[in-house]
Amino acid sequence: MMYNNLLQAIGNTPLVQVKFDCQGTIYAKLEYLNPGGSVKDRSALFMIEQAEKSGMLKPGGTLIDASSGNQGIATAMIGALKGYKVIITTAEKFSKEKINTIKAYGAEVVMCPTTDLIDDPNSYHSKALQLHAATPNSFMPNQYYNPQNALAHYSLLGPEIWQQTNGKITHFFAGAGTTGTVSGVGRFLKEQNPDIKVYAVDSVNSYRATNGNPKPYILESFGMDFDTPVYNPHVIDEILTVSDDDGIAMLGNLAQRHGLLVGPSSGAVACAMMQKVTALKRRDLAVMIFGDSGRAYLTKGFYQETHKSEIIMPARTESMGTVELP
Ligand SMILES: Cc1ncc(COP(=O)(O)O)c(C=O)c1O
Protein backbone atom coordinates (compact mmCIF):
# COMPACT_ATOMS: atom_id res chain seq x y z
CA MET A 1 0.00 0.00 0.00
CA MET A 2 1.22 3.54 -0.75
CA TYR A 3 -0.35 6.61 0.83
CA ASN A 4 0.22 10.34 0.34
CA ASN A 5 -0.67 11.07 3.94
CA LEU A 6 -0.04 9.23 7.21
CA LEU A 7 -3.69 9.57 8.20
CA GLN A 8 -4.74 7.48 5.21
CA ALA A 9 -2.82 4.61 6.80
CA ILE A 10 -5.29 4.52 9.72
CA GLY A 11 -7.51 1.42 9.56
CA ASN A 12 -7.41 -1.72 7.42
CA THR A 13 -5.63 -3.54 10.21
CA PRO A 14 -5.15 -7.31 9.88
CA LEU A 15 -7.45 -9.93 11.32
CA VAL A 16 -5.27 -12.78 12.58
CA GLN A 17 -6.36 -16.19 13.83
CA VAL A 18 -5.36 -16.97 17.41
CA LYS A 19 -5.05 -20.73 17.79
CA PHE A 20 -6.87 -21.26 21.05
CA ASP A 21 -7.84 -24.87 21.75
CA CYS A 22 -11.61 -24.63 21.44
CA GLN A 23 -14.57 -25.14 19.18
CA GLY A 24 -15.14 -22.28 16.76
CA THR A 25 -12.48 -19.99 15.35
CA ILE A 26 -11.04 -16.96 17.09
CA TYR A 27 -9.58 -13.96 15.29
CA ALA A 28 -7.86 -10.93 16.77
CA LYS A 29 -8.16 -7.55 15.07
CA LEU A 30 -4.69 -6.08 15.50
CA GLU A 31 -5.57 -2.46 16.14
CA TYR A 32 -2.10 -1.81 17.55
CA LEU A 33 -0.89 -1.73 13.94
CA ASN A 34 -2.54 1.65 13.37
CA PRO A 35 0.05 4.46 12.91
CA GLY A 36 -0.50 5.84 16.42
CA GLY A 37 -0.51 2.32 17.86
CA SER A 38 -4.15 1.89 18.88
CA VAL A 39 -7.83 1.65 17.98
CA LYS A 40 -8.15 5.29 19.08
CA ASP A 41 -6.54 6.59 15.86
CA ARG A 42 -9.86 5.92 14.18
CA SER A 43 -12.15 7.78 16.59
CA ALA A 44 -9.74 10.67 17.17
CA LEU A 45 -9.39 11.31 13.42
CA PHE A 46 -13.14 11.03 12.88
CA MET A 47 -14.03 13.48 15.67
CA ILE A 48 -11.35 15.99 14.62
CA GLU A 49 -12.36 15.92 10.96
CA GLN A 50 -16.07 16.25 11.83
CA ALA A 51 -15.17 19.34 13.88
CA GLU A 52 -13.17 20.77 10.95
CA LYS A 53 -16.13 20.20 8.61
CA SER A 54 -18.63 21.79 10.99
CA GLY A 55 -16.37 24.81 11.66
CA MET A 56 -15.95 24.00 15.37
CA LEU A 57 -12.22 23.57 14.80
CA LYS A 58 -10.40 26.27 12.87
CA PRO A 59 -6.79 26.55 11.60
CA GLY A 60 -4.46 27.51 14.42
CA GLY A 61 -6.81 25.99 16.98
CA THR A 62 -5.98 23.93 20.05
CA LEU A 63 -7.09 20.34 20.60
CA ILE A 64 -7.78 19.45 24.24
CA ASP A 65 -8.91 16.08 25.56
CA ALA A 66 -8.85 13.82 28.59
CA SER A 67 -7.31 10.42 27.94
CA SER A 68 -5.97 7.28 29.58
CA GLY A 69 -3.30 7.55 26.90
CA ASN A 70 -4.31 6.25 23.52
CA GLN A 71 -6.84 8.93 22.61
CA GLY A 72 -4.18 11.43 23.65
CA ILE A 73 -1.52 9.75 21.52
CA ALA A 74 -3.83 9.71 18.50
CA THR A 75 -4.84 13.34 19.03
CA ALA A 76 -1.20 14.39 19.46
CA MET A 77 -0.17 12.57 16.26
CA ILE A 78 -3.03 14.07 14.24
CA GLY A 79 -2.44 17.53 15.75
CA ALA A 80 1.25 17.36 14.81
CA LEU A 81 0.38 16.53 11.22
CA LYS A 82 -2.42 19.06 10.86
CA GLY A 83 -0.68 21.88 12.75
CA TYR A 84 -2.86 22.15 15.85
CA LYS A 85 -1.57 22.75 19.36
CA VAL A 86 -2.54 19.77 21.55
CA ILE A 87 -3.10 19.60 25.32
CA ILE A 88 -3.89 16.22 26.90
CA THR A 89 -4.96 15.74 30.50
CA THR A 90 -4.24 12.34 32.00
CA ALA A 91 -3.90 10.62 35.37
CA GLU A 92 -0.86 9.44 37.27
CA LYS A 93 -1.95 5.78 37.16
CA PHE A 94 -1.50 5.46 33.39
CA SER A 95 1.70 4.07 31.87
CA LYS A 96 4.74 6.32 31.56
CA GLU A 97 5.35 4.99 28.07
CA LYS A 98 1.99 6.31 26.85
CA ILE A 99 2.47 9.69 28.54
CA ASN A 100 5.97 10.06 27.08
CA THR A 101 4.62 9.13 23.65
CA ILE A 102 2.11 11.99 23.82
CA LYS A 103 4.97 14.36 24.69
CA ALA A 104 7.14 12.98 21.89
CA TYR A 105 4.54 14.15 19.36
CA GLY A 106 5.00 17.66 20.79
CA ALA A 107 1.79 17.81 22.83
CA GLU A 108 1.50 19.29 26.30
CA VAL A 109 0.53 16.81 29.04
CA VAL A 110 -1.32 17.96 32.15
CA MET A 111 -0.96 15.34 34.88
CA CYS A 112 -3.92 14.95 37.25
CA PRO A 113 -4.39 12.82 40.36
CA THR A 114 -5.95 9.38 39.96
CA THR A 115 -9.57 9.66 41.10
CA ASP A 116 -12.23 6.97 41.37
CA LEU A 117 -14.94 9.09 39.79
CA ILE A 118 -14.61 10.80 36.44
CA ASP A 119 -16.68 13.82 37.50
CA ASP A 120 -14.47 14.48 40.54
CA PRO A 121 -13.38 18.15 40.08
CA ASN A 122 -9.73 16.98 40.22
CA SER A 123 -10.15 14.22 37.61
CA TYR A 124 -8.40 14.39 34.27
CA HIS A 125 -11.79 14.73 32.58
CA SER A 126 -12.82 17.74 34.72
CA LYS A 127 -9.42 19.37 34.12
CA ALA A 128 -9.82 19.04 30.34
CA LEU A 129 -13.22 20.73 30.52
CA GLN A 130 -11.72 23.59 32.56
CA LEU A 131 -8.86 24.04 30.09
CA HIS A 132 -11.23 23.96 27.13
CA ALA A 133 -13.41 26.66 28.71
CA ALA A 134 -10.34 28.82 29.38
CA THR A 135 -8.64 28.40 25.99
CA PRO A 136 -9.91 30.50 23.06
CA ASN A 137 -10.25 28.71 19.69
CA SER A 138 -10.00 25.29 21.31
CA PHE A 139 -11.87 22.13 20.44
CA MET A 140 -12.42 19.24 22.84
CA PRO A 141 -13.33 15.97 21.06
CA ASN A 142 -14.65 14.90 24.48
CA GLN A 143 -14.54 11.20 23.71
CA TYR A 144 -16.49 10.29 26.85
CA TYR A 145 -19.54 12.32 25.88
CA ASN A 146 -19.33 12.77 22.09
CA PRO A 147 -21.65 10.46 20.12
CA GLN A 148 -19.30 10.92 17.13
CA ASN A 149 -16.91 8.60 19.00
CA ALA A 150 -19.23 5.62 18.47
CA LEU A 151 -20.16 6.86 15.00
CA ALA A 152 -16.48 6.60 14.01
CA HIS A 153 -16.45 2.90 14.77
CA TYR A 154 -19.91 2.41 13.25
CA SER A 155 -18.61 3.98 10.01
CA LEU A 156 -15.11 2.48 9.81
CA LEU A 157 -14.31 -0.44 12.10
CA GLY A 158 -17.69 -2.21 11.91
CA PRO A 159 -17.79 -2.37 8.08
CA GLU A 160 -14.12 -3.40 8.00
CA ILE A 161 -14.74 -6.40 10.29
CA TRP A 162 -17.87 -7.36 8.39
CA GLN A 163 -16.01 -7.33 5.07
CA GLN A 164 -12.91 -9.09 6.38
CA THR A 165 -15.00 -11.95 7.78
CA ASN A 166 -17.26 -12.10 4.70
CA GLY A 167 -20.19 -11.64 7.06
CA LYS A 168 -19.33 -14.88 8.90
CA ILE A 169 -18.67 -13.20 12.27
CA THR A 170 -20.89 -14.64 15.04
CA HIS A 171 -19.34 -13.15 18.21
CA PHE A 172 -17.67 -9.79 18.87
CA PHE A 173 -15.63 -8.83 21.96
CA ALA A 174 -14.23 -5.37 22.70
CA GLY A 175 -12.83 -3.59 25.73
CA ALA A 176 -15.14 -0.85 26.99
CA GLY A 177 -13.94 2.51 28.28
CA THR A 178 -15.92 5.26 26.61
CA THR A 179 -17.79 2.30 25.02
CA GLY A 180 -17.39 3.96 21.60
CA THR A 181 -15.82 0.86 20.04
CA VAL A 182 -18.32 -1.72 21.27
CA SER A 183 -21.34 0.57 20.80
CA GLY A 184 -20.35 1.65 17.28
CA VAL A 185 -19.18 -1.71 15.94
CA GLY A 186 -22.00 -3.47 17.79
CA ARG A 187 -24.62 -1.29 16.13
CA PHE A 188 -23.19 -1.90 12.67
CA LEU A 189 -22.93 -5.67 13.18
CA LYS A 190 -26.44 -5.98 14.64
CA GLU A 191 -27.81 -4.12 11.62
CA GLN A 192 -26.17 -6.69 9.33
CA ASN A 193 -27.17 -9.71 11.43
CA PRO A 194 -29.06 -9.34 14.72
CA ASP A 195 -27.93 -12.83 15.80
CA ILE A 196 -24.30 -11.70 16.20
CA LYS A 197 -23.46 -11.66 19.91
CA VAL A 198 -21.80 -8.42 21.05
CA TYR A 199 -19.86 -8.35 24.32
CA ALA A 200 -18.45 -5.33 26.15
CA VAL A 201 -15.47 -6.10 28.38
CA ASP A 202 -15.16 -4.23 31.68
CA SER A 203 -13.04 -4.44 34.83
CA VAL A 204 -14.68 -6.11 37.87
CA ASN A 205 -13.70 -3.01 39.85
CA SER A 206 -15.09 -0.32 37.54
CA TYR A 207 -17.73 2.24 38.45
CA ARG A 208 -20.33 0.34 36.48
CA ALA A 209 -19.38 -3.17 37.61
CA THR A 210 -19.50 -2.12 41.28
CA ASN A 211 -22.78 -0.16 40.96
CA GLY A 212 -21.06 3.15 41.55
CA ASN A 213 -18.56 2.05 44.22
CA PRO A 214 -15.38 1.61 42.16
CA LYS A 215 -12.19 0.10 43.55
CA PRO A 216 -8.71 0.72 42.15
CA TYR A 217 -7.62 -1.62 39.37
CA ILE A 218 -4.26 -2.17 37.74
CA LEU A 219 -5.33 -2.96 34.20
CA GLU A 220 -5.78 0.24 32.21
CA SER A 221 -7.12 1.67 28.93
CA PHE A 222 -10.56 0.20 29.54
CA GLY A 223 -13.13 0.05 32.33
CA MET A 224 -16.60 1.64 32.47
CA ASP A 225 -15.97 4.42 34.97
CA PHE A 226 -18.81 6.82 34.20
CA ASP A 227 -22.30 7.03 32.74
CA THR A 228 -21.92 8.04 29.15
CA PRO A 229 -24.34 8.78 26.31
CA VAL A 230 -21.88 6.99 24.00
CA TYR A 231 -23.00 3.66 25.56
CA ASN A 232 -25.65 1.90 23.48
CA PRO A 233 -27.21 -0.92 25.54
CA HIS A 234 -29.47 -1.95 22.65
CA VAL A 235 -26.56 -3.42 20.68
CA ILE A 236 -24.66 -5.04 23.56
CA ASP A 237 -25.78 -8.51 24.65
CA GLU A 238 -23.74 -8.66 27.82
CA ILE A 239 -21.04 -6.86 29.79
CA LEU A 240 -18.33 -9.33 30.84
CA THR A 241 -16.05 -8.37 33.72
CA VAL A 242 -12.42 -9.38 34.20
CA SER A 243 -10.18 -9.21 37.28
CA ASP A 244 -6.65 -7.82 37.30
CA ASP A 245 -5.19 -11.27 38.05
CA ASP A 246 -6.93 -13.02 35.18
CA GLY A 247 -6.16 -10.21 32.72
CA ILE A 248 -2.48 -10.11 33.66
CA ALA A 249 -2.16 -13.89 33.44
CA MET A 250 -3.69 -13.83 29.98
CA LEU A 251 -1.21 -11.15 28.85
CA GLY A 252 1.67 -13.53 29.59
CA ASN A 253 -0.10 -16.33 27.75
CA LEU A 254 -0.72 -14.23 24.65
CA ALA A 255 2.87 -12.98 24.47
CA GLN A 256 4.67 -16.21 25.28
CA ARG A 257 2.47 -18.79 23.56
CA HIS A 258 0.94 -16.81 20.72
CA GLY A 259 3.51 -14.11 19.95
CA LEU A 260 0.97 -11.40 20.68
CA LEU A 261 2.50 -8.71 22.89
CA VAL A 262 -0.66 -6.74 23.57
CA GLY A 263 -1.98 -4.23 26.07
CA PRO A 264 -4.23 -4.81 29.11
CA SER A 265 -7.54 -4.33 27.31
CA SER A 266 -6.58 -7.07 24.84
CA GLY A 267 -5.72 -9.45 27.69
CA ALA A 268 -9.07 -8.68 29.29
CA VAL A 269 -10.88 -9.20 25.99
CA ALA A 270 -9.25 -12.63 25.59
CA CYS A 271 -10.30 -13.52 29.18
CA ALA A 272 -13.86 -12.44 28.45
CA MET A 273 -13.86 -14.54 25.29
CA MET A 274 -12.79 -17.48 27.48
CA GLN A 275 -15.89 -16.98 29.63
CA LYS A 276 -17.98 -17.68 26.53
CA VAL A 277 -15.75 -20.25 24.89
CA THR A 278 -17.83 -23.28 25.79
CA ALA A 279 -20.80 -21.69 24.02
CA LEU A 280 -18.86 -21.47 20.75
CA LYS A 281 -19.76 -24.06 18.13
CA ARG A 282 -17.60 -25.39 15.30
CA ARG A 283 -18.92 -22.92 12.70
CA ASP A 284 -18.70 -19.90 14.99
CA LEU A 285 -16.27 -17.10 14.28
CA ALA A 286 -15.35 -14.75 17.12
CA VAL A 287 -13.51 -11.46 16.66
CA MET A 288 -11.61 -9.87 19.55
CA ILE A 289 -10.36 -6.27 19.40
CA PHE A 290 -6.70 -6.09 20.39
CA GLY A 291 -6.63 -2.36 20.97
CA ASP A 292 -2.98 -1.57 21.62
CA SER A 293 0.50 -3.03 22.05
CA GLY A 294 2.17 -4.38 25.15
CA ARG A 295 5.20 -2.20 24.43
CA ALA A 296 3.36 0.68 26.07
CA TYR A 297 3.19 -1.25 29.38
CA LEU A 298 6.55 -2.98 29.73
CA THR A 299 7.42 -1.02 32.88
CA LYS A 300 4.23 -2.33 34.51
CA GLY A 301 5.54 -5.91 34.60
CA PHE A 302 2.42 -7.48 33.09
CA TYR A 303 4.18 -10.15 31.05
CA GLN A 304 5.75 -12.59 33.49
CA GLU A 305 2.99 -14.98 34.48
CA THR A 306 2.92 -17.80 31.97
CA HIS A 307 2.53 -20.48 34.65
CA LYS A 308 -0.84 -19.11 35.71
CA SER A 309 -2.01 -18.44 32.19
CA GLU A 310 -1.39 -22.05 31.09
CA ILE A 311 -4.45 -22.91 33.14
CA ILE A 312 -6.51 -20.17 31.59
CA MET A 313 -5.96 -20.94 27.92
CA PRO A 314 -3.74 -23.64 26.42
CA ALA A 315 -2.69 -23.22 22.79
CA ARG A 316 -4.60 -25.14 20.17
CA THR A 317 -3.10 -28.53 19.43
CA GLU A 318 -5.10 -29.60 16.40
CA SER A 319 -7.35 -28.04 13.82
CA MET A 320 -10.92 -27.91 15.18
CA GLY A 321 -13.38 -26.82 12.50
CA THR A 322 -11.50 -23.69 11.54
CA VAL A 323 -13.56 -21.07 9.69
CA GLU A 324 -11.08 -20.00 7.04
CA LEU A 325 -11.10 -16.48 5.67
CA PRO A 326 -9.80 -15.65 2.19
C1 LIG B 1 -6.27 -0.06 23.99
C2 LIG B 1 -7.68 0.31 24.29
N1 LIG B 1 -8.58 -0.66 24.31
C3 LIG B 1 -9.88 -0.37 24.60
C4 LIG B 1 -10.27 0.91 24.89
C5 LIG B 1 -11.70 1.18 25.19
O1 LIG B 1 -12.33 1.65 24.01
P1 LIG B 1 -13.57 2.60 24.08
O2 LIG B 1 -13.16 3.87 24.73
O3 LIG B 1 -13.97 2.79 22.64
O4 LIG B 1 -14.64 1.90 24.86
C6 LIG B 1 -9.33 1.94 24.87
C7 LIG B 1 -9.71 3.29 25.22
O5 LIG B 1 -8.90 4.16 25.46
C8 LIG B 1 -8.00 1.63 24.55
O6 LIG B 1 -7.07 2.60 24.52
The ligand as an ORCA input file, in Angstrom:
! r2SCAN-3c Opt
* xyz 0 1
  C      -6.271     -0.057     23.994
  C      -7.678      0.308     24.287
  N      -8.581     -0.656     24.309
  C      -9.877     -0.368     24.598
  C     -10.269      0.913     24.891
  C     -11.705      1.178     25.191
  O     -12.328      1.654     24.013
  P     -13.574      2.597     24.076
  O     -13.162      3.871     24.729
  O     -13.972      2.794     22.637
  O     -14.638      1.897     24.855
  C      -9.334      1.942     24.873
  C      -9.712      3.288     25.225
  O      -8.896      4.162     25.456
  C      -8.000      1.632     24.551
  O      -7.071      2.597     24.519
*
